[in-house]
Structure formats: structure tokens, C-alpha cells
Amino acid sequence: MKERFEKAGFYPANILLPADADLTKWAVVACDQFTSQPEYWQAVEETVGEAPSTLRMILPEAKLNAPDVDSAIDAINNTMKDYLDRGVFKTLPASMLYMERTQSDGRVRRGLIGMVDLEQYDFTPGSGALIRATEGTVLSRIPPRVKVRRNASVELPHVMLLIDDPDRTVIEPLKAVTDALETLYDFDLQQGGGHLKGWQLTEPLMEQVAEALGALCLPEEMEKKYGMRDAAPLLFAVGDGNHSLATAKQCYEDLKQRTPESQWKSLPARYALVEVVNNHDDALTFEPIHRVLFHVDREEFFAFFRAAFPNAYEGRGEGHVMEVVWEGHDGYLTVPDPKVQLPVGTLQGVIDEYLKTHSGEVDYIHGDDVTRELGSKPGNLGFLLPAMGKEQLFKTVMADGVLPRKTFSMGHAQDKRYYMEARKIK
């Protein structure tokens, strides 16, 4: 069985769950959500009160640069130790979990909880690793997160990894056997997050999962899906929590520097707990993230754009098409000879180069109406990008290395992963 898991880089884990807690108070949404809405986190505080909660073991990103952040991190580490010492957790040894998340829209997203080997993960663009980042990793975002994880005794993952499984061979078959499995949790999530239900997999089912994951890496699968039979297989693409996973990787690499190589494989920090979701899950939606340029000279920008793409023209046509909005104007721009897979890549490349030598700022906007409103203000430019088809994700990462940052968002904030399971990393 061990060999099957090694082939997929995905393993059973010693999973921690609360032994006896109000689960609605226990589970809170990923720390990188609602960063501009302090009232959301205040509502979470009021809901949790003094009850045991993952809220006491995470640092909401809204507080990442607060003046008292070091004290907050110390409090988190102390809470982790206290929960372990007081028996707040129970341990499920060598386990994988199957979970169903009812989202705020009523659709059910299916996931698989286990741990990945960080030796198999690389966020470097163009990497041939089994587990790869989908978007560019901003290296400056890692050190503050390392401060949170470095002395933590427990990890609480909001990482979601995607698999490209159009035939639904890995996760979906588990739905049919839930009646025979032990239900571990079944409760409503707070703040409109929907519902969460989870089951513990038996050993034969874990072997079945490992076998199915390994089959996705075969050369014939690479040929069928991407026309790249001899390419290094891409099994897991990071859908959410890329910087969280990159932080885990950095902490592990730091630990390797002061640990004999013979001990690396047994380091708890070598692995990271994740949720795996099928890219083809019907409940999983990709929403575009638009761009607004602020305080730019419109004529100057478009001259720069035309220098990069001389054949670009106004109107809709064949190629990469994007809606463009400025004061008194709402039209389209077409690039008929794109050099990359996605329109967002065409646009982002120009924006990045332009801002290196010209004044202005860019922001990444969710929602068509907000983009049009901001883009039509004096001195601004708004670009509305088409949604990326889910079928394009793996092919684009295989072809282009990584997507441009802020290419897509997986669903609404309240539907992001909630912290539920944990794992000891020391």
C-alpha cells in the first residue's frame, strides 16, 4: 500500500478533530477571506466567545501587519499547546476523510482530506513537480506567514488542491459507500458558510483512492488530456491556499538545513494536510478577476499595448477578447495573435511591463459592475476578462508554467474552506 501512496505523493495522516466541542463555533473560514470587512471577523468573535475554536489557532490576514502581531502569534502557539495538553483534540491515526460541503448556493462540493509530501511540491514557474502552483507565488508574502507557522505545534489547512479527473474516478465513487462509513461530523457552518459533513475512509478505500490517483499520472492520461505523453505528470494543481502551502514548504526547507538527511522522511513538517477536490466537480466554479488601472494616461497605455500587439484592434473578433471601460466608453479589444493561453496572460504581461516605467496602479476586482464603475472614473481604465474554463487550468499550467496572478477565484468568500481538521507538525 505504501508504494501506491508514494506514487501519488498523497498519504493518510494522523488527523486531529475536536473531541467534544460545538462544531459551529469550532470551524471558521480561511484566514485570507473578508480582509476588508472587520465586521465579519467581529461577528465570528461574538459567535465563538470562550468556546474552543480554530479561531484561536489562526491569524486572520487582516491582522498580519498589525503592531501587536507578535503577541497574537505567541497567543496562537500557546493555544495550540493548551488544546493538545487539555485533550481538546482526538486523533484519527493514519486516516483519510471524505467530506461533503453544502455551499451557500445549495450545491454540494466533494473533497478528500489527507496529507501531501512537500518534497513533491514546487511553486517555481515551469516546475515539473507532481504538485504545482497555478499562479505566481509572491515571495514577499511568505516571510510573515513563516512567522506564524515556525513555532506552531499544529497546522490547520485551508489549502485546496485540484485534480483533473474528468471521468470522476477518485473522489466521486466514495459517495456511494458513505452509508457503510463512520460519520465524523455533520453540522452547519457559521456566518452563512453552508453545511459540512465528513466520513472516515476504511483502509481498502484509501488504497482505492491511491490507485486511482496514481492512474491519473500515467503517460496515456497525459497524452489524452494534454497531448503531452512525455511531459512530467501534473497531478495536483493548487486551487486555494498557494501561499499557505508555500509557507509550509519554506518551513520544511529551513528545518532540513539543521536536520540530518536520514531523518527528513520522518519529519512531521515534511507533509501538509490538504483538501483535494476534482476540478470537474459541478459545484466548483471559476469566476474571473478583472483589472482596473488607476491614474494612467489612456493614450500612453494603449500606445504601449499596441507596441506589444501590433495587430490588436477595437471590437470583438477571433483571439483574446476583453471588455475595456473608461470615462464615457465601454467597448472591446481583440488580440488576434496571442502568445499565451489566456486573455488574462496577454493583458497582465502588458500591465506589468507598463507599470515598471510609467505611473499608475493596478487593482484586482471581483464583479463586473464594480469594474465598470471604477474603470469609468476619470484617469482610470477597466478591463473585464472572460471566465477561464475549468478545462483550461491544467493545460495552461502545463504549457505556460503558471497562470498570471489573480487569474480566477474559486467561488464566493463564504464558500471557501473552513478550518476543521488539524495535524501535529512537531
N, C-alpha and C positions, 0 to 999 in steps of 0.2 A: 504493500500500500504506500509506503514511504516514497518509492520511486515515482509513483503516479503524481503525488503532490509536488515533488521536486520538479517534474517536467512542466507543471503549471505555475510554479512559484507561489502557490496558494495553499495554506495549511490550516488544519484545525488549531484552535487556540484555547488557552485557559481563560475562559471568558468570565468576567465578573458581572453579576447582576445584583441589584439591591435585594437583601434577604427579606426585608419586611418594611416597605415604605409605600407612601401614597405615590403611585407612579405618575399621576398627572402633575404632581409637584416635582417629582424626581427629574423628569425629562424636560429639557429646554432646547430651543432651536440653536443651530450653528452660530458660533460666536461672531461670524463675519456678516450677519444679517442685521437689518434695521439700525445700521450705524449712524444714520442721521435722524433717528427717531428715538430720543431718550425716553419718551413716554412709554414706548413698547417695553423697554427693559425695566422701567419703573413698575409697570403692571406685572411683569414677571416676579420682581422682588416682592410685591404685595401678595401675589398668589402663593409663593413659596414660603414666605415667613421664616419660621425657625425649623421647618421640616428638612430632613436630609434631601439634598438635591444636587444634580450635576451643575447647577448654577454656582455652587461654592467651589467647583473644581475647574472652572474655565474663566478666561478673561475676555469679556466682550471687546471686540476690536475698537469700539468707540472709546475704550479706556486705555488703549495700547500706549498712547503717548501722554497720559495723564501724569501730573507731577508726583503722585503717590503710587506710581505703577509698581515700584519695587516692593512696597509694603503689601500691595494687592497680591503680587506673585508669592510672597512669603506666606500670606494667609491661605492661598490656594494649596501650596505644598503642605502646610500644616493640616489643612482639612483632609487631604488625601491620606496622610498618615493616621489621622484620627479615625477616619472611616474604616481603614484597614484594621487598626487596633481594636476598635469597638465592635467589630463584626457586622458593620453595616452591609458589607458585601457577602454574597455566597459565590463559590467558584464552580463553574461547569468545566471540568478538565477535558482537554483535547476535544473541543466541540466546534461544530459549525451550526449556525442558526439560519432558518428560513423565515423571512418576515414579509408581512403584507402591510403596506401603508396606504390607508384611505386618505386621499388628498382633499384639499378644501373644495375641489370641483366634483368630488364624489368618485373619481376614478381611483383604481387600486394599482399601486406600483409594487412590484415584487422584487425582493432583494435577498442576498445571501451574505451572511456575516462570517468572516474568517480573517486570517492574517496573511499578509504578503511578505516575501523576503525582499528587504531593501537592497540587497545585492543585485536584484533583478530589475531595479528601478533606476532610471536616469532621466533627468529633466533637460539635459543638453540637447539643443535643436539638432536634428539629424541622427540622433542616437538610434542604435539597433537593438535597444533593450526590450525585454518582454513587456515591461511596464513603462509607459512613456507619458510625459506631459502632453496635453493637447494645445496649450497656449504658452507663450513665452513666460518664463519664470523671472520675476523682478527680484534680482538678488538682494536689493536693499530691504525687501520685505521679510527676509529670512532672519537676520540677527535679532530683531525684537521678539520674534516668536521662539527663537532658541532660548532666550532668557526665561520664557515661561516653561519650556519643556526640560531644560537642562537638569534641574533638581527635582523634577516631578517623579513620583513613585508609580503613578497611574496615568495611562493615556485614555482619552475619551474621543473617539474618532468622529469627524464629520466628513471624512473622505468617502467619495463615491467613485468607484471605478466602473467603467463601461466595458462590456464585451460585445463583439459584433457577431451575434448569433441569430441570423435570420430564420433558421429552422427551429429555434427555441428548444435546444437540446439540453441546456444546463440547468436553468432555474425553473422554467415553467412546468416540467414534469413533477416537481415537488408539490405543486398544488393538489394533485390527485391523491396524495398519500397523507395529507395533514390529519385526517381522522385517526390515523394509527400512531400519531406522534404526540409527545407531551407538549401541551401549550404552556409556554413560559410567561407570557404577558399578553394582556388583552385590555386596552384602556384608551380613553380619549386623551388627546394631547391638548395642552393648554394654549390659550391665545389663538384659537381658530386653526390649529395645526392639523385637524382631522383625527384619525384613529390609527393605532399601531397594534399589531398582533404578531407574536413570534412563536416559533416551534424549534425544538432541538432535534437535529438530524441524528439518525442512527448511523452506526459505522458503515453498513452496506450503502446507505445513501451518500455518505461522504465519499466513499470510493467511487460511486456512480458519478458524482459531481467532478471529481478529479479526472476520471476517464474522459468525460465529456469536454472538460476544459482543455485537456491535452489534445483532443481531436481537432480543436479549433486552430491548433498551431501547425498542423500538417501541411506540407508543401502543396498538396492538391487543394486545400482550403485557401491558401494564399493565392493560388492561380485562379480559382473560381471567383473569389471576391474582388481581387485587386489586379489580376493579370500579372502577378509578381511571384512566380513559383519559387524563385531562388532568393527572395528577399528575407531578411531576418524577420521572424514572425512577431507581429504586434498582437498580444493577447489582451492586455488591459490598457485602456486609454483613460486618463484622469478626467472625470467629468466635473467634479466639485472637490474643493479642498486641496488644490495643487500645492499651494504654499505651505499648507499643513503637512503634507507628505514630504515636501522638500525639506521642511524643518526636521522631521523625523530622520530623514536621510543624513542631514548635516550633523545632527547629534550622534548618530551611529558612526559616521566617519570620524568625528572628533574622538569618540571612545576607542576606535580602532588604533588611534595613534598611541594610546597608552595601555593597550592590551595585547598580549602575545597572540599571534595569528592562530595558534592552535585552539584558542578559546573563542574566536569570533563567532563560530556557528552556534555556540551555546548562549550568546549574549541576548537577553530579552529585547534589548534595544535594536537588535538586527531586524526585527519584524515590526509590522504596523497593522493594527486592526482596521479593517475597512468594510464597507458595504459594496457588494458587486451587483450591478443592475444591467440587464440586457438593453443595449442601445435600441432594440426594436420593441421594447415594452410599450404598449399602446398608451399608457398613462404618462410616459416621458415625453415632454415637449421641449423643443428648442425654440427660443424666442430671440430675435435679433437684438443687438445692442447698437444703437445709432451713434453718430458723431456730430458734435456741434463745435465749430471753431469760433472763438471769441476774439474781438479786437483785431481783425485781419483786414488787409486790403484785398477786396474781392478780385479785382482785375489782376493784381500781382499774383494771387494764389492760382487763378486759372491759367495764367501765362506759364507758371511753374508746372502745373498739371499737364498742359499741352506739350511742354518740353519733354515730359516723361512719356506721354502717349500722344504722339502727333496725329494719330488717326481718330482720336476721341471726338465725339460730336454731340450736339444737343439733340434731345429726343430719345425715343425708345427704339432699340434695334436688337441685333444679334450680338452677344458678347456679355460683358459685365455691365449691368444697368443699375443705376442708383438714382433715387429722387433727390433733387437739390432745391433747397429753400433759402431765399434771402429776402430782404425787405422788398415787398411788392412783387415777389416772383415765386412760383412753385412749378418746377419743370423736371426734366430728366436729363441724365448724362449717360452716354453709352461709350464703353471702351471695347472696340471690336477685336482687338488683338491682345487679350490678357496674357500675362506672363506667369500667373499663378492660378490656383484652382478656384479661388473665391473672390467675389467683388470686394469683400472687406479687406482682403490682402492687397488688392490693387489700390484701394483708397488709402489704407493705413501706411503703405510704403511711401506714398507721396506726402502725406501729412507729417510723418516722422522726419523726412528729409527737409521739408519746408520749414518746420519749426526749429531746425538746427541753425538756420541762418536768417530767419525772419521773426518779427514779433508776433505775438498771438498765443492763445492757449487752446487746448482741446479738452472736451469733457465727453464722457461716455454715458449715453442717455437711454433709459428704458421707456418705451412708449412713443407711438407715432405723434400723437397730439402735442406732447411736451416738446418733442424735437422740432416740430413745425413752429410752435410758439417761440421757442428760443432762437431758432435759426432765422426767423423773420425780423428780429430786432436789429436796429442799426449797427453795422460793424460786425455782424455775425454771419455765419454760413452753417446751414444744417444739411446733413446727409442722411437720408433714410435708406437703410440697406435691406435687401431681401433676407428672409429667414434662411438659414443653412439647412438643407435637407439632412436628416439624420444619416442617410445612406452616404453622405459626403464626408463624414467625420473621419473615419479610419482611412479612407482612400487619400484624403488630403494630408493627414499626418504622415502617411507612408510616402507620399510624393513630395511634400513641401517641408517636412521636418516637424514644424509646429504651426498652429494657426496663429494669426495675429492676435495680440492680447485683446480681450473683451470682444471676442467674435460672437459668442452666444451665451445665453443664460438658460439654465435648465429649470423652467417653471418659475412660480412665484415664490417670494421670500418665505411665506408661511408653510410652503410645501417642501422646503429644504429639509435635510436630515436633522432630526432631533438627537441629542445625546441620550443614549440609553445604556448600551453595553460599555464595558471598560476592560482594561487588561493591565496587569502589573508590568512595568518596564524596567524595574530594578530588582 
